[in-house]
Amino acid sequence: MSAAALAAVPVLLPADPAAASEELPGFPAGVGLYRSAYRNWVGEITADGLWACAPTDADQVVEVVNWAWRHGWRVRARGSSHGWSPLTITEGTASDAPVLLVDTASHLTGLSLDSVSAVRAGTGVKLEALLTYLEGHGLGVTAAPAPGDLTLGGALAIDAHGTAVPAAGEQRLPGQTYGSLSNRILSLTAVVWDEGSGAYALREFDRTEADSAALLAHLGRAFVTEVVLRVGANSNLRCVSRVDIPAAELFAAPGGDGRTFASFLEESGRVEAIWFAYTEFPWLKVWSVAPTRPLTSRRVTSPYNYPFSDNVPALVADLAGRMVSDGAWYLAPVLGNAQLDVATVGLTAMLSADIWGPSKNTLLYIRPTTLRVTANGYAVLTSRDQVQQVVSEFTDFYRERLAAYTARGRFPVNGTVEIRVTGLDDPDEAGVAGARAPLLSALRPDAARPERDTAVWLDILTLPGTPYAEAFLREIEQFLFEGYDGTRVEWSKGWAYTDDAAWEDEEVLGTTIPGSFGEAVWGQASGVLDRLDPHRVFGNAFLDRLFR
């Protein structure tokens, strides 16, 4: 398997006008149709030859949606397809299914300043383009997801996040939030059912409206065309990487004086640990606000400053290829150590161990050319002083279970464990009196547990098709749900595991997930989304199960 094969992209084919006229009669004139394959980030969910279109503006989106409703079709907004879970397309969707992909990234990309602290953005704009635009106006965000190719609409649909909490003595800057990107929304425009006209129409929702709370993280059960986001003054960030702290020390039980994850969190507020499978020294990244360049830091003027990670090295691609193509899963320890070696050498050779520059240039570090692996994901809501406890208990359980599987000749993980920490989606940080908290964000505060002010994000990555991965990840999931009642799933990734598949455990889908938000909150969100889209034009078979 080559690096190129690991990063394959869908193929777009022009539509035969005669076929389009026959299969999609009365489709809005002026909206170009084409056939398109769908492929999610890792290629585990694919569909060939689906009908797709790229409306030039929000009005054309409305035309397309009304056509779909009248003809019994479903509409799926597509941005970069950079996700794992079946929120857009479900596996097995046939080419002749009445499913229409609506590409947002071609035209819904407008950007303008709405005020000195707010930006109006089309939902098809990529995060890199958005952050570049903000940087040009002296603006930025506290934290952001690492991939710059995400569309804004996709990121907001699943409450995408970075890693940031206040460092010791740090005061939140005006316009900034330590929660998800969804917590920045001031208003949004969505295509919703209009009872008066008996059709779908555009409607703008202010953040203070009750219905907006369901749209701030809608999981694909809505179609948002434009948002206004609260932003603040940009910051220069320093990012220091190190691979010299053993996992036993970094993830140690609280109470010691070592170089622990929580000690770096206290000092800088912005920490990420990337722990390669079967290795002992995690790649620790520590960001800190630094108005001026530290003497030892290299100034960076663009993002993606870890080329050894963005582009799959030949050795790593060869090992991954042998594992996937030849079933040589026993090479997992070799792959883990090879990835650590590449990172260790690359940080020095590329002068990337200590970098500094405008926030975008250190926050964005994943390109589409990176090694494509599947991932599970959870947020454990806890108190700030319990972060090290959560991290220690989780990593101990992970290490013990991985050793147990390995002892039986099973290698369910060949990627990394990734640990980040954020604040919650405090609506006060939006800077609007009466702002609503996102109903379905994993970072929604729990009024009954006000001491929970922090989320520990835990992800485990492995190559698609790895034997025993689902059974292993099910054990991890059950450990988190049973051990921490503040656990919620990370929508874009893997969850609800059986021993054989993700997104299939009916108890997790029907009881655990709704319960993690509270039945009243879940019911409210489901009710609003159904009322705004009573015909379920925006949905698929999986979302029908989730919101049953």
VENPE-V973899 format. One record per residue. RES is the residue in one letter. SS is DSSP state (~ for helix, > for strand, _ for the rest). PSI is psi in degrees with one decimal (none if undefined). Layout:
# VENPE-V973899
RES|SS|PSI  RES|SS|PSI
This chain:
# VENPE-V973899
M|_|128.9  S|_|166.5  A|~|-35.7  A|~|-40.2  A|~|-32.2  L|~|-13.9  A|_|38.3  A|_|151.9  V|_|157.9  P|_|157.2  V|_|134.8  L|>|132.9  L|>|130.6  P|>|145.2  A|_|143.5  D|_|116.3  P|~|-38.8  A|~|-42.8  A|~|-40.4  A|~|-42.9  S|~|-34.8  E|~|-42.7  E|~|-25.9  L|_|64.8  P|_|135.8  G|_|13.8  F|_|142.1  P|_|127.0  A|_|143.7  G|_|-11.3  V|_|109.3  G|_|133.9  L|>|150.5  Y|>|163.5  R|>|140.0  S|>|137.0  A|>|151.2  Y|>|135.0  R|>|122.0  N|_|-178.2  W|_|-41.4  V|_|0.9  G|_|13.9  E|_|-21.9  I|_|114.5  T|>|157.2  A|>|138.6  D|>|139.1  G|>|29.4  L|>|151.3  W|>|140.0  A|>|158.9  C|>|165.3  A|_|84.9  P|_|144.7  T|_|-18.8  D|_|177.9  A|~|-33.4  D|~|-39.0  Q|~|-32.8  V|~|-44.0  V|~|-43.5  E|~|-44.7  V|~|-43.0  V|~|-43.2  N|~|-36.4  W|~|-45.7  A|~|-43.3  W|~|-45.7  R|~|-21.8  H|~|8.3  G|_|25.5  W|_|162.8  R|>|146.9  V|>|129.4  R|>|114.8  A|>|132.5  R|>|128.1  G|_|-100.7  S|_|-4.1  S|_|30.7  H|_|75.1  G|_|172.0  W|_|-39.4  S|_|159.2  P|_|46.8  L|_|-23.7  T|_|-63.9  I|_|142.0  T|_|146.7  E|_|138.2  G|_|1.9  T|_|120.3  A|_|155.9  S|_|-24.1  D|_|12.4  A|_|146.2  P|_|64.3  V|>|125.1  L|>|119.6  L|>|130.4  V|>|107.6  D|>|126.4  T|_|-24.5  A|_|-12.8  S|_|-40.0  H|_|-26.3  L|_|62.4  T|_|16.5  G|_|148.0  L|>|132.6  S|>|153.2  L|>|126.2  D|>|-26.5  S|>|-175.0  V|_|-12.5  S|_|24.1  A|>|141.8  V|>|136.7  R|>|127.7  A|>|138.7  G|>|148.7  T|_|-7.9  G|_|-4.2  V|_|141.4  K|>|150.9  L|~|-37.9  E|~|-42.4  A|~|-41.0  L|~|-48.6  L|~|-32.5  T|~|-42.5  Y|~|-46.7  L|~|-43.7  E|~|-37.9  G|~|-15.9  H|_|17.6  G|_|20.3  L|>|163.5  G|>|-171.4  V|_|161.7  T|_|-45.0  A|_|159.8  A|_|158.9  P|_|155.1  A|_|-33.3  P|>|127.7  G|_|-9.3  D|_|-2.5  L|_|139.8  T|>|150.9  L|~|-41.7  G|~|-42.2  G|~|-41.1  A|~|-40.9  L|~|-30.9  A|~|-28.5  I|_|26.9  D|_|55.3  A|_|153.7  H|_|171.2  G|_|-131.8  T|_|113.2  A|>|131.9  V|_|165.0  P|_|131.6  A|_|168.2  A|_|122.2  G|_|-1.6  E|_|134.6  Q|_|134.2  R|_|131.7  L|_|150.3  P|_|136.1  G|_|-1.4  Q|_|159.2  T|_|148.5  Y|_|6.4  G|_|-151.5  S|_|170.9  L|~|-30.3  S|~|-27.7  N|~|-6.2  R|~|-11.6  I|>|127.5  L|>|-36.3  S|>|160.7  L|>|153.0  T|>|125.6  A|>|157.9  V|>|115.1  V|>|162.3  W|>|129.9  D|>|109.0  E|_|-35.6  G|_|-42.5  S|_|-11.6  G|_|37.6  A|>|171.4  Y|>|144.5  A|>|164.0  L|>|139.0  R|>|136.4  E|>|134.6  F|>|124.2  D|>|150.9  R|_|-19.4  T|_|-13.3  E|_|139.8  A|_|-40.7  D|_|-25.8  S|~|-29.2  A|~|-29.8  A|~|-20.0  L|~|-12.3  L|_|-27.7  A|_|89.8  H|_|-3.7  L|_|20.0  G|_|6.6  R|_|19.2  A|_|169.3  F|>|106.5  V|>|130.5  T|>|-26.4  E|>|148.4  V|>|157.1  V|>|124.2  L|>|139.4  R|>|130.8  V|_|171.4  G|>|-178.1  A|>|139.1  N|_|153.8  S|_|148.4  N|>|133.2  L|>|139.9  R|>|136.9  C|>|115.7  V|>|126.6  S|>|142.7  R|>|149.7  V|_|31.5  D|_|4.9  I|_|118.1  P|>|150.2  A|~|-35.0  A|~|-29.9  E|~|-45.8  L|~|-38.3  F|_|21.8  A|_|157.5  A|_|147.2  P|_|156.0  G|_|-16.5  G|_|-178.6  D|_|14.2  G|_|-177.3  R|_|82.3  T|_|160.9  F|~|-45.5  A|~|-30.3  S|~|-38.2  F|~|-35.9  L|~|-41.9  E|~|-38.7  E|~|-40.4  S|~|-27.0  G|_|-7.5  R|>|100.8  V|>|144.0  E|>|133.3  A|>|129.7  I|>|108.1  W|>|106.4  F|>|140.9  A|_|138.9  Y|_|27.3  T|_|167.7  E|_|-9.1  F|>|100.3  P|_|155.8  W|>|109.1  L|>|127.0  K|>|128.7  V|>|115.0  W|>|148.3  S|>|148.4  V|>|126.3  A|_|96.9  P|_|-35.4  T|_|156.1  R|_|123.8  P|_|151.0  L|_|-34.6  T|_|-4.0  S|_|144.3  R|>|128.1  R|>|131.6  V|_|136.3  T|_|4.9  S|_|163.0  P|_|-174.8  Y|_|64.0  N|_|20.3  Y|_|70.0  P|~|-26.6  F|~|-19.8  S|~|-36.6  D|~|-32.6  N|_|123.7  V|_|115.4  P|_|153.6  A|~|-41.6  L|~|-45.5  V|~|-43.6  A|~|-39.3  D|~|-45.2  L|~|-46.3  A|~|-39.6  G|~|-41.8  R|~|-37.7  M|~|-45.8  V|~|-46.2  S|~|-38.1  D|~|-2.0  G|_|25.3  A|_|58.9  W|~|-18.2  Y|~|-10.9  L|~|3.4  A|~|-47.0  P|~|-35.1  V|~|-43.0  L|~|-44.7  G|~|-45.9  N|~|-33.0  A|~|-41.2  Q|~|-40.1  L|~|-42.4  D|~|-42.7  V|~|-43.5  A|~|-43.1  T|~|-47.3  V|~|-41.7  G|~|-38.7  L|~|-37.0  T|~|-48.7  A|~|-35.2  M|_|5.8  L|_|43.3  S|_|2.1  A|_|-19.5  D|>|97.1  I|>|158.6  W|>|142.3  G|>|-174.7  P|>|147.9  S|~|-43.2  K|~|-36.6  N|~|-16.1  T|~|-19.8  L|~|-36.4  L|_|123.1  Y|_|9.2  I|>|123.0  R|_|163.5  P|_|-13.2  T|_|0.5  T|_|167.0  L|_|127.5  R|_|115.1  V|_|156.6  T|>|159.4  A|>|141.7  N|>|170.3  G|>|137.7  Y|>|151.8  A|>|123.2  V|>|110.7  L|>|127.6  T|>|-176.6  S|_|154.0  R|~|-36.9  D|~|-3.3  Q|~|6.4  V|~|-48.2  Q|~|-35.8  Q|~|-46.7  V|~|-48.0  V|~|-43.1  S|~|-46.5  E|~|-40.2  F|~|-49.4  T|~|-33.3  D|~|-45.0  F|~|-44.0  Y|~|-48.0  R|~|-42.2  E|~|-44.9  R|~|-37.7  L|~|-40.7  A|~|-39.0  A|~|-43.3  Y|~|-44.6  T|~|-39.0  A|~|-22.9  R|_|11.1  G|_|23.9  R|_|137.7  F|_|77.5  P|_|-14.3  V|_|130.8  N|_|8.9  G|_|-128.9  T|>|162.2  V|>|131.8  E|>|131.1  I|>|124.2  R|>|166.8  V|>|132.3  T|>|169.1  G|>|-176.5  L|_|173.6  D|_|74.0  D|_|113.9  P|~|-21.9  D|~|-26.8  E|~|-9.8  A|~|-16.6  G|_|22.7  V|_|121.8  A|_|129.0  G|_|8.9  A|_|142.7  R|_|147.0  A|_|142.3  P|_|128.3  L|_|-40.1  L|_|13.9  S|_|137.3  A|_|-19.1  L|_|13.5  R|_|126.9  P|_|149.6  D|_|109.5  A|_|-27.9  A|_|-13.8  R|_|69.1  P|_|-18.2  E|_|-16.9  R|_|98.6  D|_|6.0  T|>|148.9  A|>|130.9  V|>|116.2  W|>|127.0  L|>|124.3  D|>|142.4  I|>|128.9  L|>|142.3  T|>|158.1  L|_|142.2  P|_|140.5  G|_|2.1  T|_|123.6  P|_|142.2  Y|_|3.6  A|~|-45.4  E|~|-41.5  A|~|-41.3  F|~|-46.6  L|~|-28.3  R|~|-41.9  E|~|-40.9  I|~|-45.7  E|~|-47.0  Q|~|-37.5  F|~|-43.9  L|~|-46.9  F|~|-39.3  E|~|-29.6  G|~|-24.3  Y|_|106.7  D|_|-0.4  G|_|16.7  T|>|130.8  R|>|156.8  V|>|153.7  E|_|109.6  W|_|-37.5  S|_|-8.0  K|_|-157.6  G|>|140.1  W|_|178.3  A|_|55.4  Y|_|138.5  T|_|-174.4  D|_|-12.5  D|_|-16.1  A|_|156.3  A|_|158.3  W|_|30.2  E|_|-9.8  D|_|109.8  E|~|-32.4  E|~|-41.5  V|~|-44.6  L|~|-43.8  G|~|-22.1  T|~|-52.1  T|~|-48.0  I|~|-51.7  P|~|-38.9  G|~|-27.7  S|~|-20.5  F|~|-20.5  G|_|132.6  E|~|-35.6  A|~|-43.0  V|~|-46.4  W|~|-43.9  G|~|-38.5  Q|~|-47.1  A|~|-46.2  S|~|-40.8  G|~|-42.9  V|~|-46.0  L|~|-37.3  D|~|-36.6  R|~|-36.8  L|~|-20.5  D|_|69.5  P|_|-20.7  H|_|1.4  R|_|42.6  V|_|-37.9  F|_|91.2  G|_|178.2  N|_|-177.8  A|~|-35.6  F|~|-44.1  L|~|-32.0  D|~|-37.9  R|~|-42.1  L|~|-38.9  F|_|38.8  R|_|none
